[in-house]
Amino acid sequence: LSEGEVSGEKIECWLHGAEFDLRTGAALTPPATEALEVFEVKRDGDTVTISKSGR
């Protein structure tokens, strides 16, 4: 998904066209059937912190 297209609150897989909710990781369109793991991202100046969100 690193090359996926972001639109609003979703990202589209460039290879298969499946869409996922950026907030929850839920699979929104086929061929995806399973949710993605979600991580919390915080930015403070030049520092970016990534942690599991627990969702």
Secondary structure as UniProt FT lines:
FT   TURN            2..3
FT   STRAND          5..7
FT   TURN            8..9
FT   STRAND          10..12
FT   TURN            14..16
FT   STRAND          19..21
FT   TURN            22..24
FT   TURN            30..31
FT   STRAND          39..44
FT   TURN            45..46
FT   STRAND          47..52
//
